[in-house]
Amino acid sequence: MPNSTTRKTVAIVTDSAADLPPEWLQEFDIHMVPLILTMGDKTWRDRVDITPPQFYELLRNSSDFPKTSQPNASTFRELFVELSQQVETICAVLVSSDLSGTVSAARTAKAGLPELDIHIIDSRGVSMMQGFSVLAAARAAAQELALGQVIAAARDMVGQAHIYFIVDTFEYLYRGGRIGAVSRLLGSALNIKPVLEIADGVAKPAGQVRTRRKALARVIELLEQRAGQGGQAHMAVVNVAAAEEAQDFRFQLEERFQPVEMISTDCSPVLGAHVGPGTIGVAYYFE
């Protein structure tokens, strides 16, 4: 559990795609805007109206394919106005603009509130890759650093944090329209287990092997290459309805890299809708 002090001047905002565990949101007083999830005729606010376990249970038993959307500008506007009554500045660190319209919605809200001091940062990532940028800003704000240092902390982390993940099937990426550069793997999808990463804001192949066990081993190999550049490791293991396997993977990472920080968290329903059950990933950076 992190330690923090109460902030008086800067409010940190993010969205539910960051996958930050609830206790971290609470400890650092991070304000989370939910993305929107729809299945059939039902709509939920991500992590507000439905939890990851509830959603993945529905996903197993429903013939409807989930759809997702960004929060609208009015949602951001309402939050910005509310926060402006408590703080001098708002810093929002949001999911990659190449994966979601969330940044665009926040910028629209900002444009309608020219009297407020609002800073929108595109994390160029998702899940805890984004979450580490949010935490960097929140930690700087908790230390009562100057606004420029809070913003710089988040922006610097955008270039440092990365994520690798493996999916059990291409179906969700394909049907959700987030296949991007991964599309070139589709022809051999039945014969491989790809290792994917978020690079330049979108999902891209980082390797491919024949089995899931080898895919996880390949992730560790890729991390070892990064670790060779030096620095203490900060890691977060994320999963979609694969908690037991993710826990085993965490133990392997802890044994190999001895990270100074390790977080475990479920992927949000909105992310799970795009990558599907069985997904496991590790977000990380090296100091």
C-alpha positions as CSV (number, residue, x, y, z in Angstrom):
1,M,0.0,0.0,0.0
2,P,1.4,3.4,-1.0
3,N,1.9,6.3,1.4
4,S,0.7,9.8,0.5
5,T,-0.2,13.2,1.8
6,T,-3.4,15.2,1.0
7,R,-3.0,17.4,-2.0
8,K,-4.4,20.9,-2.0
9,T,-3.6,22.4,-5.4
10,V,-3.6,19.6,-8.0
11,A,-6.3,17.0,-8.7
12,I,-5.3,13.9,-10.7
13,V,-7.8,12.4,-13.1
14,T,-7.7,9.2,-15.1
15,D,-10.1,6.8,-16.7
16,S,-11.1,3.2,-16.0
17,A,-8.7,1.8,-18.7
18,A,-5.8,2.6,-16.4
19,D,-6.6,-0.6,-14.3
20,L,-5.4,1.0,-11.1
21,P,-6.6,-1.1,-8.1
22,P,-9.3,0.7,-6.1
23,E,-7.0,1.0,-3.0
24,W,-4.5,3.1,-5.1
25,L,-7.2,5.4,-6.4
26,Q,-8.4,5.9,-2.9
27,E,-4.9,6.4,-1.3
28,F,-3.9,9.0,-3.8
29,D,-7.3,10.5,-4.2
30,I,-7.2,9.8,-8.0
31,H,-10.5,10.6,-9.8
32,M,-11.5,7.9,-12.2
33,V,-13.8,8.6,-15.2
34,P,-15.5,5.3,-16.3
35,L,-15.5,4.2,-20.0
36,I,-18.8,2.8,-21.2
37,L,-19.7,-0.9,-21.8
38,T,-22.7,-2.3,-23.7
39,M,-24.0,-5.8,-24.1
40,G,-27.3,-6.3,-25.8
41,D,-29.7,-3.8,-24.4
42,K,-27.7,-3.1,-21.2
43,T,-25.2,-0.4,-20.6
44,W,-22.8,0.0,-17.7
45,R,-20.2,2.4,-16.5
46,D,-16.9,0.5,-16.4
47,R,-15.8,-0.4,-12.8
48,V,-18.7,1.7,-11.4
49,D,-21.9,-0.3,-12.4
50,I,-20.1,-3.5,-13.0
51,T,-17.0,-5.2,-11.7
52,P,-14.5,-7.3,-13.7
53,P,-15.7,-10.6,-12.2
54,Q,-19.3,-9.7,-12.8
55,F,-18.6,-8.8,-16.4
56,Y,-16.5,-11.8,-17.2
57,E,-19.2,-14.1,-15.8
58,L,-21.7,-12.4,-18.1
59,L,-19.3,-12.8,-21.0
60,R,-19.1,-16.5,-20.5
61,N,-22.9,-16.9,-20.5
62,S,-24.0,-14.4,-23.1
63,S,-24.3,-14.6,-26.9
64,D,-24.1,-10.8,-27.2
65,F,-20.7,-9.4,-28.1
66,P,-19.7,-6.4,-25.9
67,K,-19.2,-3.0,-27.3
68,T,-17.4,-0.1,-25.7
69,S,-17.3,3.7,-26.0
70,Q,-15.5,6.6,-24.4
71,P,-17.1,8.9,-21.8
72,N,-18.7,11.9,-23.3
73,A,-17.4,15.5,-23.0
74,S,-20.2,16.4,-20.5
75,T,-19.0,13.8,-18.1
76,F,-15.5,15.3,-18.1
77,R,-17.0,18.8,-17.9
78,E,-19.0,18.0,-14.8
79,L,-16.0,16.5,-13.1
80,F,-13.7,19.4,-14.0
81,V,-16.2,22.0,-12.7
82,E,-16.6,20.0,-9.5
83,L,-12.8,19.7,-9.0
84,S,-12.2,23.3,-9.8
85,Q,-14.0,24.2,-6.6
86,Q,-11.5,22.2,-4.6
87,V,-8.2,22.7,-6.4
88,E,-6.3,25.1,-8.5
89,T,-5.2,22.7,-11.3
90,I,-6.5,19.5,-12.9
91,C,-4.1,17.0,-14.5
92,A,-5.8,14.2,-16.5
93,V,-3.8,11.3,-17.7
94,L,-5.8,9.2,-20.1
95,V,-5.9,6.1,-22.3
96,S,-4.0,6.3,-25.7
97,S,-5.8,8.5,-28.2
98,D,-5.2,5.8,-30.8
99,L,-7.2,3.3,-28.9
100,S,-10.1,5.5,-27.6
101,G,-11.8,8.8,-28.0
102,T,-11.4,9.6,-24.3
103,V,-8.6,12.2,-24.8
104,S,-10.7,13.9,-27.4
105,A,-13.7,14.1,-25.1
106,A,-11.6,15.5,-22.3
107,R,-10.1,18.1,-24.6
108,T,-13.6,19.1,-25.8
109,A,-14.6,19.6,-22.2
110,K,-11.5,21.6,-21.5
111,A,-12.1,23.9,-24.5
112,G,-15.5,24.8,-23.0
113,L,-13.9,25.8,-19.7
114,P,-11.2,28.3,-20.7
115,E,-11.3,29.8,-17.2
116,L,-10.0,26.6,-15.6
117,D,-6.4,25.3,-15.5
118,I,-6.7,21.9,-17.0
119,H,-3.9,19.7,-18.5
120,I,-4.7,16.7,-20.6
121,I,-2.0,14.1,-21.1
122,D,-2.2,11.3,-23.6
123,S,-0.5,8.3,-21.9
124,R,0.0,6.5,-25.3
125,G,-0.8,3.4,-23.3
126,V,-3.5,1.4,-21.7
127,S,-3.9,-0.7,-18.5
128,M,-1.1,-0.3,-16.0
129,M,1.2,1.1,-18.7
130,Q,-1.1,4.1,-18.5
131,G,-1.5,3.5,-14.7
132,F,2.2,4.0,-14.1
133,S,1.9,7.5,-15.7
134,V,-1.1,8.3,-13.5
135,L,0.8,7.1,-10.4
136,A,3.9,9.2,-11.4
137,A,1.7,12.3,-11.5
138,A,-0.2,11.4,-8.3
139,R,3.1,10.7,-6.4
140,A,4.5,14.1,-7.5
141,A,1.3,15.8,-6.5
142,A,1.3,14.0,-3.1
143,Q,4.8,15.4,-2.4
144,E,3.4,18.9,-3.2
145,L,5.8,19.4,-6.1
146,A,5.2,22.3,-8.4
147,L,2.7,21.9,-11.2
148,G,5.4,21.7,-13.9
149,Q,7.0,18.8,-12.0
150,V,3.7,16.9,-11.7
151,I,3.1,17.2,-15.4
152,A,6.7,16.3,-16.2
153,A,6.5,13.2,-14.0
154,A,3.5,11.9,-16.0
155,R,5.0,12.8,-19.4
156,D,8.4,11.2,-18.6
157,M,6.6,8.0,-17.6
158,V,4.9,7.9,-21.0
159,G,8.3,7.2,-22.5
160,Q,9.4,4.8,-19.8
161,A,6.4,2.5,-19.2
162,H,5.7,-0.4,-21.5
163,I,3.4,-3.5,-21.5
164,Y,3.5,-7.0,-23.0
165,F,0.5,-9.2,-23.1
166,I,-0.7,-12.5,-24.5
167,V,-4.3,-13.2,-25.6
168,D,-6.0,-16.6,-25.8
169,T,-7.8,-15.8,-29.0
170,F,-7.8,-13.0,-31.7
171,E,-11.6,-13.0,-31.8
172,Y,-12.1,-10.1,-29.4
173,L,-9.4,-7.9,-30.9
174,Y,-10.8,-8.6,-34.3
175,R,-14.5,-8.1,-33.5
176,G,-13.7,-5.1,-31.3
177,G,-11.9,-3.3,-34.2
178,R,-8.6,-3.0,-32.3
179,I,-6.6,-5.4,-34.4
180,G,-4.3,-2.7,-35.9
181,A,-0.8,-3.9,-36.7
182,V,-1.6,-7.3,-35.3
183,S,-3.7,-8.1,-38.4
184,R,-0.7,-9.6,-40.1
185,L,-0.7,-12.5,-37.6
186,L,-4.3,-13.5,-38.4
187,G,-3.4,-15.9,-41.2
188,S,-1.5,-18.2,-38.8
189,A,-3.7,-17.4,-35.7
190,L,-4.6,-21.1,-35.2
191,N,-1.0,-22.1,-35.0
192,I,0.6,-19.4,-32.8
193,K,0.3,-17.7,-29.4
194,P,1.4,-14.1,-30.0
195,V,3.2,-11.8,-27.6
196,L,1.8,-8.3,-28.1
197,E,2.8,-4.9,-26.9
198,I,1.4,-1.4,-27.0
199,A,3.9,0.7,-29.0
200,D,3.2,4.1,-30.6
201,G,-0.2,4.0,-28.9
202,V,-1.5,0.8,-30.5
203,A,-1.2,-3.0,-30.2
204,K,1.7,-4.5,-32.2
205,P,3.3,-7.9,-32.4
206,A,6.3,-8.4,-30.2
207,G,6.9,-12.1,-30.9
208,Q,5.1,-15.4,-31.6
209,V,5.5,-18.9,-30.3
210,R,3.6,-22.2,-30.4
211,T,2.2,-22.6,-26.9
212,R,0.9,-20.4,-24.1
213,R,3.7,-21.5,-21.8
214,K,6.3,-20.5,-24.3
215,A,4.5,-17.2,-24.8
216,L,4.9,-16.3,-21.1
217,A,8.5,-17.5,-21.2
218,R,9.0,-15.2,-24.2
219,V,7.7,-12.2,-22.2
220,I,10.3,-12.9,-19.6
221,E,13.0,-13.0,-22.2
222,L,11.9,-9.7,-23.6
223,L,11.9,-8.2,-20.1
224,E,15.4,-9.6,-19.5
225,Q,16.5,-7.7,-22.6
226,R,15.0,-4.5,-21.1
227,A,16.5,-5.2,-17.7
228,G,19.9,-5.5,-19.2
229,Q,19.9,-1.8,-19.6
230,G,19.9,-1.5,-15.8
231,G,17.6,0.0,-13.2
232,Q,15.2,-1.2,-10.6
233,A,12.0,-2.8,-11.9
234,H,8.5,-1.7,-11.3
235,M,5.9,-4.2,-12.5
236,A,2.2,-4.8,-12.6
237,V,0.6,-8.1,-13.6
238,V,-2.8,-7.8,-15.2
239,N,-5.3,-10.4,-16.3
240,V,-8.7,-11.1,-17.8
241,A,-10.4,-14.0,-15.9
242,A,-7.1,-15.7,-15.4
243,A,-6.2,-14.8,-11.8
244,E,-4.5,-18.1,-10.9
245,E,-2.3,-18.2,-13.9
246,A,-1.5,-14.5,-13.4
247,Q,-0.5,-15.2,-9.8
248,D,1.9,-17.9,-10.9
249,F,3.3,-15.5,-13.5
250,R,3.8,-12.9,-10.8
251,F,5.8,-15.3,-8.7
252,Q,8.1,-16.0,-11.7
253,L,8.6,-12.3,-12.3
254,E,9.3,-11.6,-8.6
255,E,11.9,-14.4,-8.5
256,R,13.6,-13.3,-11.7
257,F,13.6,-9.5,-11.4
258,Q,13.0,-8.7,-7.7
259,P,11.0,-5.6,-8.5
260,V,10.9,-2.8,-6.0
261,E,7.2,-2.5,-6.8
262,M,4.7,-5.2,-7.9
263,I,1.0,-4.7,-8.4
264,S,-1.6,-7.2,-9.4
265,T,-4.9,-6.1,-10.9
266,D,-7.8,-7.3,-13.0
267,C,-8.2,-5.7,-16.5
268,S,-11.3,-3.5,-16.6
269,P,-14.4,-4.8,-18.4
270,V,-13.8,-2.3,-21.2
271,L,-10.3,-3.7,-21.8
272,G,-11.4,-7.3,-21.3
273,A,-14.1,-6.8,-24.0
274,H,-11.3,-6.1,-26.5
275,V,-8.7,-8.7,-25.5
276,G,-10.9,-11.5,-24.1
277,P,-10.8,-14.0,-21.3
278,G,-7.4,-15.6,-20.7
279,T,-5.4,-12.5,-21.4
280,I,-2.3,-12.0,-19.2
281,G,0.0,-9.0,-19.3
282,V,2.8,-7.3,-17.5
283,A,3.3,-3.5,-17.5
284,Y,6.7,-2.3,-16.3
285,Y,9.4,0.2,-16.3
286,F,13.0,0.2,-15.1
287,E,14.3,3.2,-13.1
